[in-house]
């Protein structure tokens, strides 16, 4: 049984354009969209910076006073002695803020971390050094007197997850 609508048979034969032209037009529009308007992604590079959070106490375990502290951060190729691979000194305008004994820094902001540091199969060890208590919070250039030595022991670095950048459209 055939159905009629305003004197025409139902179905697709009464359409003005043949189906192959309609489908070809839709395919062409899709190709144009994906060729020119598809979402772009930000480049994905590994950031060569490290976040470091810590708690600063004196030798008896008492939390250090709030303030801006001078600090040195270093990477070595051995647990003791060894070769220094990298160093970053935080003093003057880039001292480390300590609040309730806690601090957070991004290593590599002052002295870049080379990607080659992380391509070796040998372990890397991290150490922190503070100047003498009398110069730990001084603010003039090179006022910190680093004579007490680094905190011991050095800590081995370990890998952590890295999240690639998001789509440019999401930023």
C-alpha positions, 0 to 999 in steps of 0.5 A: 500500500502506498501513502499519498501526501498532497497528491504525491506518493510518500517516499523519497522520490519527490525530493528535489535533489537526488540522494547521491548529491545530498550525501556528497554535499554532507561528506564534503562539509564534514571534510572541510570541517575537520580540515579547517575547524578541528580542535587544536592541541597545545604542544606537549612538552615535559616541564623541567621544573620540580615542585618541592615542599618541606617543613623547616625545623631546627635541630631539636624539631622546633618549627622555624619562625615565619619569614623569607629564608635564604636556601641552596638546593643541589643535585648530586650523583651520589649519596655522599661526596660525588659530583654536583650536577646542579645548584640553585641559590634562593636569596635576595629577591627569590628567597623561600617563604616559610609559614608555620614551618612549611615551604613550597618552591619550584626548582628550576625557576632560578637556575634551569634544570637541564633535561640531560640530568634526567636521561641517565640511568644512575640515581640522583640525590637531592640536598638542601643547605641553609645559611647560619641562623644569623644570616638565614633571613637577611635580604641583601645580596650574598648576605647568607653565610653558608658555613654549616653544611647541607642537611643530611642525609641526601634524598634520592629523587624519584619519578612522579606522574606527568599530566600532558597539557590540555586542549587549547580550547579548554584553557 
